[in-house]
Amino acid sequence: MVTILEDYIAKHAGSAQRYVEASKLFPGGVTHDTRYAQPFPLYMTHGEGPRKWDVDGNEYVDYVSGHGALLLGHSHPAIAAAVTKQIQRGTHLGASTDEEIRWANAIKALMPSIEKLRFHSSGTEATLMAMRLARAYTGKDKVIKLQDHFHGWHDYAMVGSDHAAPGIPEASFGTMVVVPAGDLGTVEDVIKRDPDIAAIILEPTGAHFGQLPFDAANYLKGLREITAQSGVVLIFDEVVTGFRASAGGTQVRYGVTPDLTTLAKIVAGGLPGGAVGGKADIIDMIAHRNDPDWDNNHRVYHPGTFNGNPLSAVAGATALEMIASQPINQRADAMAAKLKSGINDVLGRLEIPGHAHGIASMIHVILADCDCDRETCTMSHAKISETLASPAVTAMKRGLQNRGVDIMGRDCFLVSGTHTEKEIDQTLAAFQEAMTAVRADGLI
Ligand SMILES: Cc1ncc(COP(=O)(O)O)c(C=O)c1O
């Protein structure tokens, strides 16, 4: 009997070979922490729609979806055409462009809370700027963050994550207050006790786009009430959920309006890009007023070589205009629902403790059972995290890769508007085989 690991090594010789060279070039052999994998990560060559291919010629149904950026699948023809045309007209004109205006209008059309915005090159930059804007606007220094919520890798975002933080000054952590996710009482208490709270930032469907979920409908509404009463800036980090939790993000799905929203990934149509948008008077902390005292002493400074760059602008605008005018979210959500119920059926059939949960096109698998409604898992976050760390989860991921399915992180299927019944059926067959192999390896 071949183990999952032996099968992985046998099927991916080209990836193994590349990893030897990459390990001499990059720390850990990779260019993004979540791509680190043992004995080696997979090297991909190209993608099309819901599929991608590796250097050994293996084909995958892709649920990494460009770390969440590809709601329209790989190399969507309309986006490829827009970017190709723009690349011939100039990749950086060192000036303002029509393209950035079109891009901003496409964002505003989907997310009505955004009155004004600024572009960045990544989600990390967007959350850094959102926190800075909130501090400048309120004249206060501290930001509340929820335990385990991910907002990129800048110094302030790293507090309260499950990573140690060498290289980050203690002083920057001193400006952050970490609270348990989903607990309104603690947020209320912190704001009452500490007069220096500028803002609260969170992933509005729970940490890691719902891997550690909470009752979002009530929690977000409660946060809105508490922050409105206390003048604390409410920041939704919709870097992943933006345009995926619904076409207007989590805020439109649940009808809760934040003061600021951070965006990246889907916003730039599969190219690098980010944005922070929201209430005009907060975003206008960046505005010049032609008043030397304001401009030199009070204004929030914001350069950035690739802010609003024309390639990301045309890709982003094309994607968002399609999301606004076509049933892309509906298609992705319907395929995700089919996948979720199919995974639950397979686990039931194989009598493996586990379940799939999630909303919209974000489906998480937990190898432990519970009686949740399969939308919002009610297991404790500690228990979910403990379960995710098990070798069975690593084997599940590898077992799926061995059978032509690539998932996001350890547990997540991010479905695009290009996945069809064919991909879902293929995925469910692979899932059944992979879980059977995990059992044969003695891990469940
Ligand atoms: C919720 C959230 N915020 C911020 C970021 C950081 O975005 P980027 O990787 O573009 O810096 C991410 C990245 O995955 C994210 O998931």
The ligand as an SDF file (V2000), in Angstrom:
LIG
                    3D

 16 16  0  0  0  0  0  0  0  0999 V2000
   -8.3380   39.5700    5.9800 C   0  0  0  0  0  0  0  0  0  0  0  0
   -7.0010   39.9200    5.4050 C   0  0  0  0  0  0  0  0  0  0  0  0
   -6.5070   41.1510    5.5940 N   0  0  0  0  0  0  0  0  0  0  0  0
   -5.3250   41.5340    5.0850 C   0  0  0  0  0  0  0  0  0  0  0  0
   -4.5740   40.6560    4.3410 C   0  0  0  0  0  0  0  0  0  0  0  0
   -3.2540   41.0850    3.7850 C   0  0  0  0  0  0  0  0  0  0  0  0
   -3.3590   41.2650    2.4090 O   0  0  0  0  0  0  0  0  0  0  0  0
   -2.0480   41.1700    1.4850 P   0  0  0  0  0  0  0  0  0  0  0  0
   -1.6280   39.7540    1.4910 O   0  0  0  0  0  0  0  0  0  0  0  0
   -2.5250   41.6710    0.1570 O   0  0  0  0  0  0  0  0  0  0  0  0
   -1.0480   42.0810    2.1070 O   0  0  0  0  0  0  0  0  0  0  0  0
   -5.0440   39.3620    4.0880 C   0  0  0  0  0  0  0  0  0  0  0  0
   -4.2670   38.4070    3.2670 C   0  0  0  0  0  0  0  0  0  0  0  0
   -4.5650   37.2550    3.1340 O   0  0  0  0  0  0  0  0  0  0  0  0
   -6.2890   38.9730    4.6480 C   0  0  0  0  0  0  0  0  0  0  0  0
   -6.7600   37.7260    4.4800 O   0  0  0  0  0  0  0  0  0  0  0  0
  1  2  1  0
  2  3  1  0
  2 15  2  0
  3  4  2  0
  4  5  1  0
  5  6  1  0
  5 12  2  0
  6  7  1  0
  7  8  1  0
  8  9  2  0
  8 10  1  0
  8 11  1  0
 12 13  1  0
 12 15  1  0
 13 14  2  0
 15 16  1  0
M  END
$$$$
